[in-house]
């Protein structure tokens, strides 16, 4: 009898200890989100065929690097035509200026020649600019994220040939319920985790939505009672450790143990 009571007492102590430990071990489930980036799209001003592609997806580029070329046959013809017009305007101006000096010409003829010359010069400058823009250069430093048109393909005017992802343009997007908003402020640091990522990833909040929205279908909330959520965006401290589209978990309190997500 005493033996049975001792066993029961021991089991009760173990159960109480386990329960207390469970109460004290409050693990942070985190908030689900993903990685996005504000891409820089490089496009030609006018339609044409891609004749040269100097980069591949994943390449690192610097500001001013030559990325691609588009055929310039039409722009070259336009430039040659405007240069011919400029040459004629220059001759007309020279004659008018000479006659004006000798007193044989009128001021009106000279003014007309000057005006025609300035217009011709402006058209040549425009044609040269159109020619120069048949070559695409990197406006920012970053990584070639995606190429949309290859050599030999026709690209429409202002359609991007490729996109560049600057490291500073990477961002984390996640949603929190209204009850968690008082815990957040612009400039706060949050902890970030993802599959097979480094353990010391963090990000700084730079945007908090002012209006609520319904939980997006791609987000699986751990608490189904929270139907309205607010979008939060943060800049990662180590953007090179993340990939666009990668799912992540965000933790508001860096010191709270992380719940098992399996």
C-alpha positions as CSV (number, residue, x, y, z in Angstrom):
1,X,0.0,0.0,0.0
2,X,2.8,2.4,0.9
3,X,4.6,1.5,-2.3
4,X,1.5,2.4,-4.4
5,X,1.1,5.7,-2.6
6,X,4.8,6.5,-3.1
7,X,4.5,5.8,-6.8
8,X,1.4,7.9,-7.1
9,X,3.0,10.8,-5.3
10,X,6.1,10.6,-7.5
11,X,4.0,10.6,-10.7
12,X,2.0,13.6,-9.4
13,X,5.2,15.6,-8.7
14,X,6.5,14.8,-12.2
15,X,3.2,15.9,-13.8
16,X,3.2,19.2,-11.9
17,X,6.8,19.9,-12.8
18,X,6.1,19.2,-16.4
19,X,3.0,21.5,-16.4
20,X,4.9,24.3,-14.8
21,X,7.7,24.0,-17.3
22,X,5.2,24.1,-20.1
23,X,3.7,27.3,-18.7
24,X,7.0,29.0,-18.4
25,X,8.2,27.9,-21.8
26,X,6.3,30.4,-23.9
27,X,7.6,30.0,-27.4
28,X,7.2,32.6,-30.1
29,X,5.3,31.2,-33.1
30,X,6.5,34.1,-35.3
31,X,4.8,35.6,-38.3
32,X,4.9,34.2,-41.8
33,X,6.2,36.3,-44.7
34,X,8.3,36.3,-47.7
35,X,11.2,38.1,-49.5
36,X,10.5,40.7,-52.2
37,X,12.6,43.3,-54.0
38,X,12.0,46.5,-55.9
39,X,13.6,45.7,-59.3
40,X,15.1,48.2,-61.7
41,X,13.9,47.5,-65.2
42,X,16.1,48.6,-68.1
43,X,14.2,49.3,-71.4
44,X,14.9,50.7,-74.8
45,X,13.0,54.0,-75.7
46,X,12.0,52.5,-79.1
47,X,11.1,49.1,-80.5
48,X,13.9,47.0,-82.1
49,X,15.7,43.7,-82.2
50,X,18.2,42.7,-79.5
51,X,21.5,42.4,-81.3
52,X,23.8,42.0,-78.3
53,X,23.3,40.7,-74.8
54,X,26.4,41.1,-72.6
55,X,25.1,39.7,-69.3
56,X,23.4,36.6,-67.9
57,X,21.1,36.1,-65.0
58,X,23.0,36.2,-61.7
59,X,25.8,38.4,-63.0
60,X,26.9,41.3,-60.9
61,X,27.0,44.7,-62.7
62,X,28.3,48.2,-61.8
63,X,26.8,51.5,-62.8
64,X,27.5,52.2,-66.4
65,X,28.2,48.6,-67.5
66,X,27.0,47.9,-71.1
67,X,24.1,45.4,-70.8
68,X,22.6,45.0,-74.3
69,X,22.3,46.6,-77.7
70,X,19.3,47.0,-80.0
71,X,19.5,47.4,-83.8
72,X,19.9,51.0,-84.8
73,X,19.3,50.9,-88.6
74,X,16.3,53.3,-88.5
75,X,18.0,55.6,-86.1
76,X,21.1,55.7,-88.2
77,X,19.1,56.6,-91.3
78,X,17.4,59.4,-89.4
79,X,20.7,60.7,-88.2
80,X,22.2,60.7,-91.7
81,X,19.2,62.6,-93.1
82,X,19.4,65.2,-90.4
83,X,23.1,65.6,-90.9
84,X,22.4,66.3,-94.6
85,X,19.8,68.9,-93.6
86,X,22.2,70.5,-91.2
87,X,24.9,70.7,-94.0
88,X,22.4,72.5,-96.3
89,X,21.3,74.8,-93.5
90,X,25.0,75.6,-92.7
91,X,25.5,76.6,-96.4
92,X,22.4,78.7,-96.4
93,X,23.5,80.5,-93.3
94,X,27.1,81.1,-94.6
95,X,25.7,82.7,-97.8
96,X,23.2,84.8,-95.8
97,X,25.9,86.0,-93.4
98,X,28.3,86.8,-96.3
99,X,25.6,88.8,-98.2
100,X,24.7,90.6,-94.9
101,X,28.3,91.7,-94.4
102,X,28.5,93.0,-98.0
103,X,25.2,94.8,-97.7
104,X,23.6,92.8,-100.4
105,X,21.4,90.6,-98.1
106,X,18.6,91.5,-95.8
107,X,18.4,91.0,-92.1
108,X,15.3,88.9,-92.5
109,X,17.1,86.4,-94.7
110,X,19.9,86.2,-92.2
111,X,17.5,85.7,-89.3
112,X,15.7,82.9,-91.3
113,X,19.0,81.2,-92.0
114,X,20.0,81.3,-88.4
115,X,16.7,79.8,-87.3
116,X,16.9,77.0,-89.9
117,X,20.5,76.3,-88.7
118,X,19.5,76.0,-85.1
119,X,16.6,73.7,-85.9
120,X,18.9,71.4,-88.0
121,X,21.4,71.3,-85.2
122,X,18.7,70.3,-82.7
123,X,17.5,67.6,-84.9
124,X,21.0,66.1,-85.3
125,X,21.4,66.2,-81.5
126,X,18.1,64.4,-81.1
127,X,19.1,61.7,-83.6
128,X,22.5,61.2,-81.9
129,X,20.6,60.7,-78.6
130,X,18.3,58.2,-80.1
131,X,21.4,56.3,-81.5
132,X,23.1,56.3,-78.1
133,X,20.0,54.9,-76.4
134,X,20.1,51.8,-78.6
135,X,22.6,50.6,-76.1
136,X,21.4,49.8,-72.6
137,X,23.7,50.6,-69.6
138,X,23.3,49.7,-65.9
139,X,21.7,52.6,-64.1
140,X,22.5,51.0,-60.7
141,X,24.8,48.4,-59.2
142,X,23.3,45.0,-58.5
143,X,22.5,41.5,-59.7
144,X,20.9,40.7,-63.0
145,X,17.7,39.1,-61.7
146,X,15.9,38.2,-64.9
147,X,16.3,38.5,-68.7
148,X,13.1,38.9,-70.7
149,X,14.5,39.2,-74.3
150,X,17.4,37.4,-75.8
151,X,19.5,38.1,-78.9
152,X,17.5,38.0,-82.0
153,X,14.2,38.7,-80.3
154,X,12.0,41.8,-80.9
155,X,11.4,44.1,-77.9
156,X,8.7,46.7,-77.8
157,X,9.3,50.3,-76.8
158,X,9.6,50.7,-73.1
159,X,9.4,47.0,-72.5
160,X,12.2,45.8,-70.1
161,X,15.0,43.7,-71.7
162,X,16.2,42.8,-68.2
163,X,15.8,43.6,-64.5
164,X,18.5,44.5,-61.9
165,X,18.1,43.9,-58.2
166,X,20.2,46.3,-56.1
167,X,21.0,44.8,-52.7
168,X,19.4,47.7,-50.9
169,X,16.1,47.2,-52.6
170,X,15.4,43.8,-51.0
171,X,12.6,43.8,-48.4
172,X,10.7,41.5,-46.2
173,X,6.9,41.5,-46.1
174,X,4.8,40.0,-43.3
175,X,1.5,40.6,-41.6
176,X,0.7,41.0,-38.0
177,X,-2.7,41.1,-36.2
178,X,-4.0,44.3,-34.7
179,X,-3.2,43.2,-31.2
180,X,0.5,43.1,-32.0
181,X,0.7,46.6,-33.5
182,X,1.5,48.4,-30.2
183,X,4.7,46.3,-30.0
184,X,6.0,47.7,-33.4
185,X,7.5,51.0,-34.5
186,X,9.4,52.2,-37.4
187,X,13.1,51.4,-36.9
188,X,12.5,48.4,-34.7
189,X,14.8,45.3,-35.2
190,X,13.2,42.0,-35.8
191,X,14.7,38.5,-36.0
192,X,14.4,36.5,-39.3
193,X,14.6,32.8,-39.9
194,X,14.2,30.6,-42.9
195,X,15.1,27.1,-44.0
196,X,18.9,26.5,-44.0
197,X,19.6,30.2,-43.3
198,X,22.1,31.7,-40.9
199,X,21.0,32.0,-37.3
200,X,21.8,35.7,-36.9
201,X,19.6,37.2,-39.5
202,X,17.7,40.4,-38.6
203,X,15.8,43.2,-40.3
204,X,14.7,46.8,-39.6
205,X,11.1,47.8,-39.9
206,X,10.6,50.8,-42.3
207,X,6.9,50.6,-43.1
208,X,3.7,49.8,-41.1
209,X,0.4,49.9,-42.9
210,X,-2.2,52.3,-41.6
211,X,-5.2,50.3,-42.8
212,X,-6.1,46.6,-42.2
213,X,-6.7,43.9,-44.8
214,X,-7.9,40.4,-44.7
215,X,-5.3,37.7,-44.3
216,X,-3.9,36.8,-47.8
217,X,-4.6,33.3,-48.9
218,X,-0.8,32.6,-49.2
219,X,-0.4,33.2,-45.4
220,X,-1.3,30.4,-43.1
221,X,-2.0,32.1,-39.8
222,X,-1.2,30.1,-36.6
223,X,-4.2,31.8,-34.9
224,X,-7.3,31.6,-37.1
225,X,-9.1,34.1,-34.9
226,X,-7.0,37.0,-36.3
227,X,-8.8,37.7,-39.6
228,X,-7.6,41.3,-40.0
229,X,-3.9,41.9,-40.3
230,X,-1.5,44.8,-41.1
231,X,1.3,44.7,-43.6
232,X,4.8,45.3,-42.2
233,X,7.9,45.8,-44.4
234,X,11.5,45.6,-43.2
235,X,14.9,45.8,-44.7
236,X,17.2,42.8,-44.0
237,X,20.6,43.5,-42.5
238,X,22.2,40.9,-44.8
239,X,20.3,40.9,-48.1
240,X,22.9,38.6,-49.6
241,X,21.8,35.8,-47.3
242,X,18.2,35.8,-48.7
243,X,16.5,35.1,-52.1
244,X,13.5,36.8,-53.7
245,X,10.4,34.7,-53.1
246,X,11.8,32.9,-50.2
247,X,9.4,32.2,-47.3
248,X,10.5,33.5,-43.9
249,X,9.4,33.7,-40.3
250,X,9.7,37.0,-38.4
251,X,10.0,37.2,-34.6
252,X,9.3,40.5,-32.8
253,X,11.2,39.6,-29.6
254,X,14.7,38.4,-30.4
255,X,15.1,36.8,-27.0
256,X,12.0,34.6,-27.0
257,X,12.5,30.9,-27.9
258,X,11.3,30.0,-31.3
259,X,8.4,27.5,-31.6
260,X,8.8,24.3,-33.6
261,X,7.4,25.1,-37.0
262,X,7.3,21.4,-38.1
